[in-house]
């Protein structure tokens, strides 16, 4: 199996796990099967669609290859059926989202870098590919998007995308760059889920003084 086939397989896997996270989010809102498929597809395809549109790289990836669309629908339907048999906790949605974030970040960075040969653009496109689908999912399911919560999310994608660009600049082959950069994002995101790591929250001087007075 060549590098192109491996990347294609990873891309399809990313579509599937993001579709699962979208379907689980739909299930939490008690949506019907149509809503489950719609939320699964926008989660799985949203980031890559925005990336391809902004890069003007030809047909959007799932229009050019409908297998992506079928993979998203299949994963959504299987999730719809599976939750009737097994119990999937909220953490299951977060973990499946973490895998999708890592894979889409890596593939989005690689595609943007190959097209533009600009590290800054590749990093932005990699992060966007990873987070945009989840943002659409959360907005449609009336949740605060993960990217806007305190816990580390987009920062994990940023670190992974930066790692990809650095390794690519060092001359590493595509597959190791993809795997290692995805591992960086996945490790950071799973650590944030497990231990609640977060970035500093905006607090003004008045906020700090009020907190101090409350403590006393």
TISEMI-978526 format. One record per residue (C-alpha): residue number from 1; residue in one letter; x, y, z. Coordinates in pm, whole numbers, plus 50000, padded with zeros to 5 digits. Example, Ala and Ser with C-alpha at 12.3 -4.5 7.8 and 13.67 -1.06 7.14 Angstrom:
% TISEMI-978526
<site k="1" r="a" X="51230" Y="49550" Z="50780"/>
<site k="2" r="s" X="51367" Y="49894" Z="50714"/>
% end
This chain:
% TISEMI-978526
<site k="1" r="x" X="50000" Y="50000" Z="50000"/>
<site k="2" r="x" X="50151" Y="50333" Z="49890"/>
<site k="3" r="x" X="50151" Y="50665" Z="50077"/>
<site k="4" r="x" X="49855" Y="50798" Z="49876"/>
<site k="5" r="x" X="49641" Y="50498" Z="49974"/>
<site k="6" r="x" X="49740" Y="50531" Z="50340"/>
<site k="7" r="x" X="49650" Y="50901" Z="50343"/>
<site k="8" r="x" X="49320" Y="50823" Z="50171"/>
<site k="9" r="x" X="49242" Y="50558" Z="50430"/>
<site k="10" r="x" X="49323" Y="50794" Z="50717"/>
<site k="11" r="x" X="49104" Y="51062" Z="50558"/>
<site k="12" r="x" X="48809" Y="50822" Z="50538"/>
<site k="13" r="x" X="48868" Y="50715" Z="50897"/>
<site k="14" r="x" X="48866" Y="51080" Z="51001"/>
<site k="15" r="x" X="48535" Y="51131" Z="50821"/>
<site k="16" r="x" X="48390" Y="50828" Z="50999"/>
<site k="17" r="x" X="48494" Y="50925" Z="51352"/>
<site k="18" r="x" X="48381" Y="51285" Z="51307"/>
<site k="19" r="x" X="48048" Y="51156" Z="51175"/>
<site k="20" r="x" X="48021" Y="50944" Z="51490"/>
<site k="21" r="x" X="48080" Y="51249" Z="51710"/>
<site k="22" r="x" X="47817" Y="51445" Z="51518"/>
<site k="23" r="x" X="47569" Y="51160" Z="51547"/>
<site k="24" r="x" X="47627" Y="51130" Z="51921"/>
<site k="25" r="x" X="47570" Y="51504" Z="51958"/>
<site k="26" r="x" X="47244" Y="51466" Z="51764"/>
<site k="27" r="x" X="47145" Y="51180" Z="51991"/>
<site k="28" r="x" X="47196" Y="51394" Z="52301"/>
<site k="29" r="x" X="46940" Y="51636" Z="52151"/>
<site k="30" r="x" X="46700" Y="51349" Z="52069"/>
<site k="31" r="x" X="46705" Y="51418" Z="51695"/>
<site k="32" r="x" X="46546" Y="51177" Z="51449"/>
<site k="33" r="x" X="46744" Y="50968" Z="51203"/>
<site k="34" r="x" X="46749" Y="51249" Z="50946"/>
<site k="35" r="x" X="46889" Y="51491" Z="51202"/>
<site k="36" r="x" X="47151" Y="51234" Z="51304"/>
<site k="37" r="x" X="47271" Y="51197" Z="50944"/>
<site k="38" r="x" X="47272" Y="51572" Z="50880"/>
<site k="39" r="x" X="47469" Y="51649" Z="51197"/>
<site k="40" r="x" X="47705" Y="51361" Z="51128"/>
<site k="41" r="x" X="47774" Y="51484" Z="50775"/>
<site k="42" r="x" X="47827" Y="51850" Z="50859"/>
<site k="43" r="x" X="48069" Y="51748" Z="51133"/>
<site k="44" r="x" X="48259" Y="51512" Z="50904"/>
<site k="45" r="x" X="48264" Y="51726" Z="50591"/>
<site k="46" r="x" X="48240" Y="52086" Z="50713"/>
<site k="47" r="x" X="48607" Y="52157" Z="50782"/>
<site k="48" r="x" X="48738" Y="52004" Z="50460"/>
<site k="49" r="x" X="48468" Y="52178" Z="50257"/>
<site k="50" r="x" X="48567" Y="52519" Z="50395"/>
<site k="51" r="x" X="48936" Y="52440" Z="50337"/>
<site k="52" r="x" X="48889" Y="52336" Z="49974"/>
<site k="53" r="x" X="48667" Y="52637" Z="49906"/>
<site k="54" r="x" X="48919" Y="52885" Z="50046"/>
<site k="55" r="x" X="49213" Y="52719" Z="49872"/>
<site k="56" r="x" X="49019" Y="52709" Z="49542"/>
<site k="57" r="x" X="49181" Y="52370" Z="49481"/>
<site k="58" r="x" X="48918" Y="52235" Z="49243"/>
<site k="59" r="x" X="48605" Y="52035" Z="49333"/>
<site k="60" r="x" X="48540" Y="51997" Z="49706"/>
<site k="61" r="x" X="48681" Y="51663" Z="49820"/>
<site k="62" r="x" X="48347" Y="51486" Z="49880"/>
<site k="63" r="x" X="48205" Y="51615" Z="49550"/>
<site k="64" r="x" X="48511" Y="51486" Z="49367"/>
<site k="65" r="x" X="48492" Y="51152" Z="49552"/>
<site k="66" r="x" X="48143" Y="51059" Z="49685"/>
<site k="67" r="x" X="48295" Y="50775" Z="49889"/>
<site k="68" r="x" X="48354" Y="51036" Z="50161"/>
<site k="69" r="x" X="47983" Y="51114" Z="50163"/>
<site k="70" r="x" X="47894" Y="50745" Z="50182"/>
<site k="71" r="x" X="48141" Y="50690" Z="50466"/>
<site k="72" r="x" X="47983" Y="50974" Z="50664"/>
<site k="73" r="x" X="47630" Y="50845" Z="50608"/>
<site k="74" r="x" X="47730" Y="50487" Z="50695"/>
<site k="75" r="x" X="47905" Y="50593" Z="51017"/>
<site k="76" r="x" X="47604" Y="50804" Z="51118"/>
<site k="77" r="x" X="47360" Y="50519" Z="51056"/>
<site k="78" r="x" X="47577" Y="50268" Z="51242"/>
<site k="79" r="x" X="47596" Y="50505" Z="51538"/>
<site k="80" r="x" X="47217" Y="50550" Z="51530"/>
<site k="81" r="x" X="47179" Y="50172" Z="51551"/>
<site k="82" r="x" X="47463" Y="50107" Z="51796"/>
<site k="83" r="x" X="47336" Y="50343" Z="52066"/>
<site k="84" r="x" X="47019" Y="50134" Z="52083"/>
<site k="85" r="x" X="47229" Y="49835" Z="52187"/>
<site k="86" r="x" X="47518" Y="49984" Z="52387"/>
<site k="87" r="x" X="47550" Y="50286" Z="52612"/>
<site k="88" r="x" X="47800" Y="50548" Z="52489"/>
<site k="89" r="x" X="47887" Y="50812" Z="52752"/>
<site k="90" r="x" X="47955" Y="51181" Z="52685"/>
<site k="91" r="x" X="48327" Y="51102" Z="52698"/>
<site k="92" r="x" X="48279" Y="50882" Z="52391"/>
<site k="93" r="x" X="48176" Y="51190" Z="52191"/>
<site k="94" r="x" X="48479" Y="51382" Z="52314"/>
<site k="95" r="x" X="48720" Y="51099" Z="52230"/>
<site k="96" r="x" X="48580" Y="51041" Z="51881"/>
<site k="97" r="x" X="48596" Y="51416" Z="51825"/>
<site k="98" r="x" X="48961" Y="51416" Z="51938"/>
<site k="99" r="x" X="49053" Y="51150" Z="51681"/>
<site k="100" r="x" X="48872" Y="51342" Z="51406"/>
<site k="101" r="x" X="49039" Y="51666" Z="51511"/>
<site k="102" r="x" X="49386" Y="51508" Z="51496"/>
<site k="103" r="x" X="49340" Y="51335" Z="51160"/>
<site k="104" r="x" X="49171" Y="51626" Z="50984"/>
<site k="105" r="x" X="49429" Y="51870" Z="51119"/>
<site k="106" r="x" X="49716" Y="51662" Z="50978"/>
<site k="107" r="x" X="49557" Y="51600" Z="50639"/>
<site k="108" r="x" X="49438" Y="51961" Z="50607"/>
<site k="109" r="x" X="49786" Y="52090" Z="50685"/>
<site k="110" r="x" X="49944" Y="51852" Z="50434"/>
<site k="111" r="x" X="49701" Y="51947" Z="50157"/>
<site k="112" r="x" X="49735" Y="52322" Z="50215"/>
<site k="113" r="x" X="50114" Y="52301" Z="50230"/>
<site k="114" r="x" X="50127" Y="52104" Z="49905"/>
<site k="115" r="x" X="49906" Y="52361" Z="49730"/>
<site k="116" r="x" X="50041" Y="52688" Z="49868"/>
<site k="117" r="x" X="50390" Y="52596" Z="49991"/>
<site k="118" r="x" X="50331" Y="52856" Z="50263"/>
<site k="119" r="x" X="50377" Y="52739" Z="50622"/>
<site k="120" r="x" X="50152" Y="53006" Z="50776"/>
<site k="121" r="x" X="49864" Y="52928" Z="50539"/>
<site k="122" r="x" X="49908" Y="52554" Z="50593"/>
<site k="123" r="x" X="49888" Y="52593" Z="50971"/>
<site k="124" r="x" X="49573" Y="52805" Z="50953"/>
<site k="125" r="x" X="49409" Y="52566" Z="50708"/>
<site k="126" r="x" X="49510" Y="52265" Z="50919"/>
<site k="127" r="x" X="49354" Y="52411" Z="51231"/>
<site k="128" r="x" X="49043" Y="52517" Z="51042"/>
<site k="129" r="x" X="49002" Y="52173" Z="50884"/>
<site k="130" r="x" X="49015" Y="52019" Z="51229"/>
<site k="131" r="x" X="48784" Y="52254" Z="51418"/>
<site k="132" r="x" X="48527" Y="52389" Z="51168"/>
<site k="133" r="x" X="48315" Y="52075" Z="51144"/>
<site k="134" r="x" X="48287" Y="52050" Z="51521"/>
<site k="135" r="x" X="48195" Y="52418" Z="51544"/>
<site k="136" r="x" X="47909" Y="52370" Z="51297"/>
<site k="137" r="x" X="47796" Y="52060" Z="51488"/>
<site k="138" r="x" X="47787" Y="52242" Z="51820"/>
<site k="139" r="x" X="47606" Y="52546" Z="51679"/>
<site k="140" r="x" X="47339" Y="52328" Z="51514"/>
<site k="141" r="x" X="47293" Y="52129" Z="51835"/>
<site k="142" r="x" X="47267" Y="52449" Z="52044"/>
<site k="143" r="x" X="47590" Y="52389" Z="52237"/>
<site k="144" r="x" X="47877" Y="52625" Z="52310"/>
<site k="145" r="x" X="48142" Y="52520" Z="52051"/>
<site k="146" r="x" X="48433" Y="52327" Z="52199"/>
<site k="147" r="x" X="48673" Y="52581" Z="52046"/>
<site k="148" r="x" X="48518" Y="52854" Z="52264"/>
<site k="149" r="x" X="48534" Y="52661" Z="52592"/>
<site k="150" r="x" X="48816" Y="52690" Z="52843"/>
<site k="151" r="x" X="48965" Y="52346" Z="52782"/>
<site k="152" r="x" X="49236" Y="52305" Z="52521"/>
<site k="153" r="x" X="49096" Y="52229" Z="52174"/>
<site k="154" r="x" X="49210" Y="52452" Z="51887"/>
<site k="155" r="x" X="49547" Y="52489" Z="52062"/>
<site k="156" r="x" X="49596" Y="52114" Z="52029"/>
<site k="157" r="x" X="49532" Y="52140" Z="51654"/>
<site k="158" r="x" X="49768" Y="52437" Z="51630"/>
<site k="159" r="x" X="50050" Y="52244" Z="51800"/>
<site k="160" r="x" X="50000" Y="51945" Z="51571"/>
<site k="161" r="x" X="49988" Y="52158" Z="51258"/>
<site k="162" r="x" X="50303" Y="52343" Z="51362"/>
<site k="163" r="x" X="50472" Y="52007" Z="51426"/>
<site k="164" r="x" X="50377" Y="51892" Z="51075"/>
<site k="165" r="x" X="50525" Y="52201" Z="50912"/>
<site k="166" r="x" X="50847" Y="52168" Z="51113"/>
<site k="167" r="x" X="50891" Y="51799" Z="51032"/>
<site k="168" r="x" X="50810" Y="51857" Z="50667"/>
<site k="169" r="x" X="51072" Y="52133" Z="50658"/>
<site k="170" r="x" X="51323" Y="51887" Z="50803"/>
<site k="171" r="x" X="51261" Y="51657" Z="50508"/>
<site k="172" r="x" X="51059" Y="51382" Z="50678"/>
<site k="173" r="x" X="50832" Y="51179" Z="50445"/>
<site k="174" r="x" X="50461" Y="51255" Z="50433"/>
<site k="175" r="x" X="50336" Y="50953" Z="50631"/>
<site k="176" r="x" X="50561" Y="51006" Z="50937"/>
<site k="177" r="x" X="50469" Y="51375" Z="50931"/>
<site k="178" r="x" X="50100" Y="51290" Z="50926"/>
<site k="179" r="x" X="50118" Y="51025" Z="51198"/>
<site k="180" r="x" X="50343" Y="51218" Z="51435"/>
<site k="181" r="x" X="50161" Y="51549" Z="51399"/>
<site k="182" r="x" X="49826" Y="51376" Z="51453"/>
<site k="183" r="x" X="49974" Y="51208" Z="51760"/>
<site k="184" r="x" X="50077" Y="51549" Z="51898"/>
<site k="185" r="x" X="49725" Y="51689" Z="51860"/>
<site k="186" r="x" X="49558" Y="51372" Z="51989"/>
<site k="187" r="x" X="49785" Y="51350" Z="52295"/>
<site k="188" r="x" X="49726" Y="51713" Z="52392"/>
<site k="189" r="x" X="49352" Y="51689" Z="52340"/>
<site k="190" r="x" X="49313" Y="51361" Z="52531"/>
<site k="191" r="x" X="49522" Y="51501" Z="52815"/>
<site k="192" r="x" X="49293" Y="51805" Z="52827"/>
<site k="193" r="x" X="48989" Y="51576" Z="52842"/>
<site k="194" r="x" X="49140" Y="51356" Z="53113"/>
<site k="195" r="x" X="49289" Y="51622" Z="53339"/>
<site k="196" r="x" X="49094" Y="51933" Z="53241"/>
<site k="197" r="x" X="49388" Y="52134" Z="53111"/>
<site k="198" r="x" X="49286" Y="52479" Z="52992"/>
<site k="199" r="x" X="49432" Y="52808" Z="52877"/>
<site k="200" r="x" X="49428" Y="53118" Z="53101"/>
<site k="201" r="x" X="49089" Y="53290" Z="53111"/>
<site k="202" r="x" X="49053" Y="53663" Z="53037"/>
<site k="203" r="x" X="49025" Y="53846" Z="53367"/>
<site k="204" r="x" X="49044" Y="54220" Z="53423"/>
<site k="205" r="x" X="49192" Y="54388" Z="53728"/>
<site k="206" r="x" X="48837" Y="54443" Z="53859"/>
<site k="207" r="x" X="48762" Y="54071" Z="53821"/>
<site k="208" r="x" X="49073" Y="53976" Z="54017"/>
<site k="209" r="x" X="48995" Y="54225" Z="54292"/>
<site k="210" r="x" X="48637" Y="54097" Z="54314"/>
<site k="211" r="x" X="48759" Y="53736" Z="54338"/>
<site k="212" r="x" X="49005" Y="53842" Z="54609"/>
<site k="213" r="x" X="48731" Y="54015" Z="54809"/>
<site k="214" r="x" X="48503" Y="53711" Z="54775"/>
<site k="215" r="x" X="48779" Y="53484" Z="54912"/>
<site k="216" r="x" X="48819" Y="53703" Z="55217"/>
% end
